[in-house]
């Protein structure tokens, strides 16, 4: 077997291995993902994660849990005058606590 024949055999082996690796990656990316999405649609559940509080060495709370809300508006999506929208939304945003 000459050196040229060995190189050709080695190239064929490399191409075959590369083909199988790419085929397996394609399967994981597209085929298995589609099968997984069907399974996840059936078994959808909500698991709330408990948030932790952080204390320093003297047991003083550095970070505690507090609810926060976000409201925003896209000016180009508003059909009304921005001042009218502000007057409508203001009672919900301003609290007397």
C-alpha positions as CSV (number, residue, x, y, z in Angstrom):
1,X,0.0,0.0,0.0
2,X,1.6,3.2,-1.1
3,X,1.6,6.5,0.8
4,X,-1.0,8.0,-1.6
5,X,-3.4,5.1,-0.9
6,X,-2.9,5.6,2.9
7,X,-3.7,9.3,2.6
8,X,-6.9,8.5,0.6
9,X,-8.0,6.0,3.2
10,X,-7.4,8.4,6.0
11,X,-9.3,11.1,4.1
12,X,-12.3,8.8,3.6
13,X,-12.3,7.9,7.3
14,X,-12.1,11.6,8.3
15,X,-15.0,12.5,5.9
16,X,-17.2,9.6,7.2
17,X,-16.6,10.6,10.9
18,X,-17.3,14.2,10.1
19,X,-20.5,13.2,8.3
20,X,-21.7,11.2,11.3
21,X,-20.8,14.1,13.7
22,X,-22.7,16.6,11.6
23,X,-25.7,14.3,11.2
24,X,-25.9,13.8,14.9
25,X,-25.6,17.5,15.6
26,X,-28.4,18.1,13.0
27,X,-30.5,15.5,14.8
28,X,-30.0,17.1,18.2
29,X,-30.6,20.6,16.9
30,X,-33.7,20.1,14.8
31,X,-35.3,16.6,15.2
32,X,-34.9,16.1,19.0
33,X,-35.8,19.7,19.6
34,X,-39.2,19.2,17.8
35,X,-39.9,16.1,19.8
36,X,-38.9,17.8,23.0
37,X,-41.3,20.7,22.4
38,X,-44.2,18.4,22.0
39,X,-43.4,16.8,25.3
40,X,-43.0,20.1,27.0
41,X,-46.3,21.4,25.8
42,X,-48.0,18.4,27.5
43,X,-46.2,18.7,30.8
44,X,-46.1,22.5,31.3
45,X,-46.0,23.5,35.0
46,X,-45.1,26.6,37.0
47,X,-42.5,26.3,39.7
48,X,-42.0,29.6,41.6
49,X,-38.4,29.9,42.8
50,X,-37.9,31.2,46.3
51,X,-35.8,34.3,46.3
52,X,-33.1,34.5,49.0
53,X,-32.3,37.3,51.4
54,X,-28.7,38.3,52.0
55,X,-27.4,39.2,55.5
56,X,-24.1,40.5,56.7
57,X,-22.0,39.1,59.6
58,X,-24.1,40.9,62.2
59,X,-27.3,39.4,60.7
60,X,-28.4,42.8,59.2
61,X,-30.3,42.3,56.0
62,X,-28.5,43.7,53.0
63,X,-31.0,42.5,50.4
64,X,-34.6,41.7,51.1
65,X,-37.5,40.6,48.9
66,X,-39.8,43.4,47.6
67,X,-42.4,43.4,44.9
68,X,-41.7,45.8,42.0
69,X,-43.7,46.6,39.0
70,X,-42.9,48.1,35.6
71,X,-45.1,50.1,33.4
72,X,-44.1,51.7,30.1
73,X,-45.7,53.0,26.9
74,X,-44.5,53.2,23.4
75,X,-45.2,56.7,22.1
76,X,-45.6,55.6,18.5
77,X,-48.3,53.1,19.6
78,X,-50.4,55.6,21.5
79,X,-53.5,56.9,19.6
80,X,-54.3,59.6,22.2
81,X,-52.5,62.7,23.2
82,X,-49.6,61.9,25.6
83,X,-51.0,64.4,28.2
84,X,-54.3,62.6,28.2
85,X,-52.6,59.3,28.7
86,X,-50.6,60.7,31.5
87,X,-53.7,62.0,33.3
88,X,-55.4,58.6,32.9
89,X,-52.4,56.5,34.2
90,X,-51.3,58.9,36.9
91,X,-53.7,57.7,39.7
92,X,-52.4,54.2,39.3
93,X,-48.8,55.2,39.5
94,X,-48.9,57.6,42.4
95,X,-49.6,56.0,45.8
96,X,-50.0,57.6,49.2
97,X,-48.1,54.9,51.1
